[in-house]
């Protein structure tokens, strides 16, 4: 009987972690659009910038740091030649544009992905729409006193409700005339 009181907390923790992961994935195209350039690094020879980066240490749940497997390898003497590797090639991110408040990326195969964050007094939602008519909810976080509910009757039509007693905010998104259409409305008081 004691474990049943932890069920809502575990559910909340899982939902929160999922929301964080999905929001991070959704924002990646925006973060990858530009990268800072350092003039001092550009002047270094190419061999000076291809050094391997150290692996981060991992902390266990007990709080004791553990080291990565690479750092547990025996040290080699200076006379042992180090293996050479080719510099890693950087994958280019698809170009990002903004259309009607949507962040749009186009994949190599021509599929466009639209991502947009909606905020109202009932909460916040991040929604993704693809040009093959698929509308999906990335994350929804209700404001204090509100509950969230997703209703999707087809792959191209979805509504996110932020509900409290006799009062709702509705974010309705659909694929319409070759682009996403969104409408935010309030019902009740």
C-alpha positions in Angstrom: 0.0 0.0 0.0 2.9 2.4 0.7 4.3 2.1 -2.9 1.0 3.3 -4.4 1.6 6.8 -3.1 4.8 7.0 -5.1 3.1 6.1 -8.4 2.0 9.6 -9.2 5.4 11.0 -8.4 7.1 8.4 -10.6 4.7 9.2 -13.4 5.3 12.9 -13.1 9.1 12.3 -13.1 8.9 10.1 -16.2 6.6 12.7 -18.0 8.9 15.5 -17.1 12.0 13.7 -18.3 10.3 12.8 -21.5 9.3 16.4 -22.0 12.8 17.6 -21.5 14.2 15.1 -24.0 11.6 15.9 -26.6 12.0 19.7 -26.2 15.8 19.3 -26.5 15.4 17.3 -29.7 12.9 19.9 -31.1 15.3 22.8 -30.5 18.4 21.1 -32.0 17.8 22.5 -35.5 17.7 26.0 -34.2 20.8 25.5 -32.1 22.7 24.1 -35.0 22.0 26.9 -37.5 25.1 28.8 -36.7 28.3 28.0 -34.9 30.7 30.6 -33.4 34.0 31.1 -35.2 37.1 31.9 -33.2 39.8 33.7 -35.2 42.5 32.4 -32.9 41.6 28.8 -33.7 41.5 29.5 -37.4 45.2 30.5 -37.3 46.4 27.2 -35.7 47.6 24.4 -38.0 45.0 21.7 -38.7 47.0 19.1 -36.7 46.7 21.3 -33.6 42.9 21.2 -33.6 42.4 17.4 -34.1 43.4 16.3 -30.6 40.9 13.9 -28.9 38.7 15.5 -26.3 38.7 13.9 -22.9 35.7 11.8 -22.0 33.6 13.2 -19.1 33.4 11.4 -15.8 30.1 9.9 -14.7 28.7 10.3 -11.2 26.9 7.3 -9.8 23.8 7.6 -7.7 25.8 7.2 -4.5 27.7 10.4 -5.6 31.1 8.7 -6.1 32.6 9.8 -9.4 33.6 7.0 -11.8 35.9 7.4 -14.7 35.3 6.6 -18.3 36.6 3.2 -19.6 39.2 5.1 -21.7 40.7 6.7 -18.6 41.1 3.2 -17.0 43.5 2.0 -19.7 47.1 1.5 -18.8 49.3 4.4 -19.7 51.7 3.8 -22.6 55.3 4.9 -22.7 56.3 7.9 -24.8 58.2 5.7 -27.2 55.0 3.9 -28.3 53.7 5.6 -31.5 50.2 6.9 -31.2 47.7 5.9 -33.8 46.7 8.5 -36.3 43.2 9.2 -37.3 41.5 11.2 -39.9 39.7 14.4 -38.7 36.0 13.8 -38.2 33.9 15.3 -41.0 31.1 17.5 -39.7 27.6 16.6 -40.8 25.8 19.7 -42.1 22.4 20.4 -40.5 19.5 21.2 -42.9 18.9 24.9 -43.4 16.4 26.5 -41.0 13.8 29.2 -41.8 10.9 30.7 -40.0 7.4 30.7 -41.6 4.4 32.2 -39.8 6.0 31.6 -36.4 7.0 28.0 -37.2 10.7 27.0 -37.3 11.1 25.0 -40.6 13.8 22.6 -41.6 13.9 20.7 -44.9 15.6 17.3 -45.0 17.6 16.1 -48.0 14.6 14.1 -49.2 12.4 17.3 -49.3 10.4 16.5 -46.1 9.7 19.8 -44.3 9.4 19.8 -40.5 7.6 22.6 -38.7 8.1 23.2 -34.9 6.4 25.8 -32.8 6.0 26.6 -29.2 2.6 27.9 -28.0 2.1 29.6 -24.7 -1.2 30.6 -23.1 -2.5 31.2 -19.5 -3.3 27.4 -19.3 0.2 26.2 -20.1 2.7 25.7 -22.8 2.9 23.2 -25.7 5.5 22.5 -28.4 4.0 21.0 -31.5 5.7 19.4 -34.6 4.1 19.2 -38.1 5.7 17.5 -41.1 4.9 18.1 -44.7 3.6 14.5 -45.1 0.6 15.7 -43.0 1.6 14.4 -39.5 0.8 16.6 -36.5 2.4 15.5 -33.2 2.8 16.9 -29.7 6.4 17.2 -28.5 5.6 18.4 -25.0 2.8 20.0 -23.0 3.2 21.6 -19.6 0.1 22.8 -17.8 0.1 25.9 -15.7 -0.8 25.7 -11.9 -4.4 24.5 -11.5 -4.7 23.2 -15.1 -4.6 19.7 -16.5 -3.5 18.9 -20.1 -5.3 16.6 -22.5 -4.4 15.7 -26.1 -7.2 14.8 -28.6 -6.1 13.6 -32.1 -8.8 12.1 -34.3 -6.5 11.8 -37.4 -2.8 12.1 -38.1 -3.2 15.6 -39.5 -5.5 17.1 -36.9 -4.8 17.5 -33.2 -6.0 19.7 -30.2 -4.2 20.2 -26.9 -6.5 21.2 -24.1 -5.4 23.0 -20.9 -8.4 22.5 -18.6 -9.5 23.8 -15.2 -13.1 23.8 -13.8 -15.4 25.5 -16.3 -12.4 27.0 -18.2 -10.2 25.7 -21.1 -7.5 26.9 -23.4 -7.4 25.0 -26.7 -4.5 24.8 -29.1 -5.8 23.3 -32.4 -3.3 22.4 -35.1 -4.0 20.9 -38.5 -2.3 20.4 -41.9 -4.2 22.7 -44.3 -3.4 23.8 -47.9 0.2 22.5 -47.8 1.1 24.2 -44.5 0.3 24.0 -40.8 -2.7 25.9 -39.4 -2.9 26.7 -35.7 -5.5 28.4 -33.6 -5.5 29.1 -29.9 -8.8 29.7 -28.2 -10.3 30.1 -24.7 -13.6 28.6 -23.6 -15.4 29.4 -20.3 -14.3 31.6 -17.5 
